[in-house]
C-alpha cells in the first residue's frame, strides 16, 4: 500500500474515533482544513513535523499513522457528520 494512502486512512480513522471534525482538528493542529483533507485522501504527503503536530493534537503516538490497518467490520462513515 502507498504510504500516503496508509497515513491518510489511519489519520481519518483516528480522527473519527476521537470525535474530531476535520475543521476542528485542522484548527488544533494549525493547518488548513483543505490540507488535512488532502492528507486523508492521499493526495498530499505531510512532513514529519505536520504528523507530529497532528499526533499531539489527538494525544496519540506518531507511529500510529504507519500501523497496518486491521480489516474493518464496517467501513468508515463518509461525508459530513450530522447531529
C-alpha positions as CSV (number, residue, x, y, z in Angstrom):
1,X,0.0,0.0,0.0
2,X,1.2,3.5,-0.8
3,X,2.5,5.2,2.3
4,X,0.4,8.4,1.6
5,X,-2.7,6.3,1.5
6,X,-1.8,4.4,4.6
7,X,-1.2,7.6,6.6
8,X,-4.4,9.1,5.3
9,X,-6.5,6.1,6.2
10,X,-5.0,5.9,9.7
11,X,-5.4,9.7,10.2
12,X,-9.0,9.7,9.2
13,X,-9.8,6.6,11.3
14,X,-8.1,8.1,14.4
15,X,-9.7,11.5,13.9
16,X,-13.2,9.9,13.7
17,X,-12.5,7.6,16.7
18,X,-11.6,10.7,18.8
19,X,-14.7,12.6,17.6
20,X,-12.9,15.4,15.7
21,X,-14.4,17.1,12.7
22,X,-11.8,17.9,10.0
23,X,-12.2,21.6,10.7
24,X,-11.6,21.1,14.5
25,X,-8.5,19.0,14.1
26,X,-7.1,21.4,11.5
27,X,-7.6,24.3,13.8
28,X,-6.0,22.4,16.7
29,X,-3.0,21.5,14.5
30,X,-2.7,24.9,12.9
31,X,-3.1,23.7,9.4
32,X,-5.7,24.4,6.7
33,X,-8.8,22.1,6.6
34,X,-8.2,21.6,2.9
35,X,-4.7,20.4,3.6
36,X,-5.9,17.9,6.2
37,X,-8.5,16.7,3.7
38,X,-5.8,16.2,1.1
39,X,-3.7,14.2,3.6
40,X,-6.6,12.0,4.4
41,X,-7.3,11.2,0.8
42,X,-3.6,10.5,0.0
43,X,-3.3,13.5,-2.4
44,X,-0.6,15.2,-0.3
45,X,2.3,13.8,1.8
46,X,2.6,15.6,5.1
47,X,6.0,16.4,6.6
48,X,7.1,14.6,9.8
49,X,6.6,17.9,11.6
50,X,3.0,18.1,10.4
51,X,2.4,14.5,11.5
52,X,3.9,15.3,14.9
53,X,1.5,18.3,15.3
54,X,-1.5,16.2,14.3
55,X,-0.5,13.4,16.7
56,X,-0.1,15.8,19.6
57,X,-3.5,17.4,18.8
58,X,-5.1,13.9,19.0
59,X,-2.9,12.9,22.0
60,X,-1.5,9.8,20.3
61,X,1.9,8.5,19.3
62,X,3.1,9.4,15.8
63,X,3.8,5.8,15.0
64,X,0.1,5.1,14.8
65,X,0.0,6.8,11.4
66,X,2.1,4.0,10.0
67,X,0.3,1.0,11.5
68,X,-1.1,-1.6,9.1
69,X,-4.9,-1.2,9.2
70,X,-6.9,-4.1,10.6
71,X,-9.8,-5.3,8.4
72,X,-12.7,-3.2,9.5
73,X,-16.0,-4.9,10.2
74,X,-17.8,-2.0,8.6
75,X,-16.4,0.9,6.5
76,X,-15.7,4.4,7.9
77,X,-18.6,6.9,7.6
78,X,-18.5,9.1,4.6
79,X,-19.1,12.8,4.2
80,X,-20.0,15.3,6.8
81,X,-21.3,14.2,10.1
82,X,-24.8,15.1,11.1
83,X,-26.1,15.9,14.5
